Amino acid sequence: MEAPTSESTVCCAACAAALMFSEETRQHVLGLLDERYPAVDVAEIIGCSRRSMRRWMRFFEENGTVWRDPRLRNLHADAAIRNPHLARAILTLVEKEPAAFLGDYVDLLVALSLD
């Protein structure tokens, strides 16, 4: 077996970062943490970061679900496809302000995504 190259390591890291955990998995994580399993062990078994686990816990405490916004349920893959106004806003922003960070426009983009 070949040793991983820096290119494959970057690809694997990017794929892991893009991974979306299901609601059931997120709830399972919270259940394990509630049963006092060590966070480090849960993160390793599930394959998520401790930061994600803290975020899911915070969301659960704030709104009773594992989602930041229960109405959206964080369906990233199809959000822009279902919302032409959001897609156009993002494209316009990138065309007019290529150096801008989309994070600076989160409130605007979320508002558009709720239409």
GIWO-V732102 format. One record per residue. N is the residue number from 1. OMEGA is omega in whole degrees, -180 to 180 (999 if undefined). NEAR is the number of other C-alpha atoms within 8 Angstrom. Layout:
((N & OMEGA & NEAR) (N & OMEGA & NEAR))
This chain:
((1 & -178 & 2) (2 & 174 & 3) (3 & -179 & 4) (4 & 177 & 6) (5 & 178 & 6) (6 & 179 & 6) (7 & 180 & 6) (8 & 177 & 8) (9 & 179 & 9) (10 & 179 & 8) (11 & -180 & 8) (12 & 179 & 8) (13 & 179 & 8) (14 & 179 & 8) (15 & 179 & 8) (16 & -180 & 7) (17 & -178 & 6) (18 & -178 & 6) (19 & 178 & 6) (20 & -179 & 4) (21 & -179 & 6) (22 & 177 & 6) (23 & -180 & 7) (24 & 179 & 6) (25 & 180 & 9) (26 & 178 & 12) (27 & 177 & 9) (28 & 177 & 8) (29 & -179 & 11) (30 & 177 & 11) (31 & 178 & 8) (32 & 178 & 10) (33 & 178 & 11) (34 & 177 & 7) (35 & 175 & 6) (36 & 171 & 6) (37 & 180 & 9) (38 & -178 & 7) (39 & -180 & 8) (40 & 179 & 7) (41 & 180 & 8) (42 & 180 & 13) (43 & -179 & 12) (44 & -178 & 8) (45 & -176 & 6) (46 & -178 & 8) (47 & 178 & 7) (48 & -180 & 8) (49 & 175 & 7) (50 & 177 & 9) (51 & 177 & 6) (52 & 180 & 8) (53 & 178 & 13) (54 & 180 & 8) (55 & 179 & 8) (56 & 178 & 13) (57 & -180 & 10) (58 & 179 & 8) (59 & -179 & 13) (60 & 179 & 11) (61 & -177 & 8) (62 & -173 & 6) (63 & 176 & 7) (64 & 176 & 7) (65 & 178 & 9) (66 & -178 & 12) (67 & 176 & 10) (68 & 178 & 9) (69 & -176 & 7) (70 & 179 & 9) (71 & -178 & 4) (72 & -178 & 7) (73 & 172 & 8) (74 & 178 & 7) (75 & -174 & 7) (76 & -171 & 6) (77 & -176 & 5) (78 & -176 & 7) (79 & -178 & 9) (80 & -180 & 11) (81 & -178 & 7) (82 & -174 & 6) (83 & -178 & 10) (84 & 178 & 8) (85 & 178 & 8) (86 & 180 & 11) (87 & -180 & 10) (88 & 179 & 8) (89 & -180 & 9) (90 & 180 & 9) (91 & 179 & 8) (92 & 179 & 8) (93 & -179 & 10) (94 & 179 & 10) (95 & -175 & 7) (96 & -178 & 6) (97 & -175 & 7) (98 & -180 & 7) (99 & -178 & 5) (100 & 174 & 8) (101 & -179 & 6) (102 & 178 & 6) (103 & 178 & 5) (104 & -175 & 6) (105 & -175 & 8) (106 & -177 & 8) (107 & 179 & 6) (108 & -178 & 7) (109 & 178 & 11) (110 & 178 & 8) (111 & 178 & 8) (112 & -177 & 9) (113 & -179 & 11) (114 & 179 & 6) (115 & 999 & 5))
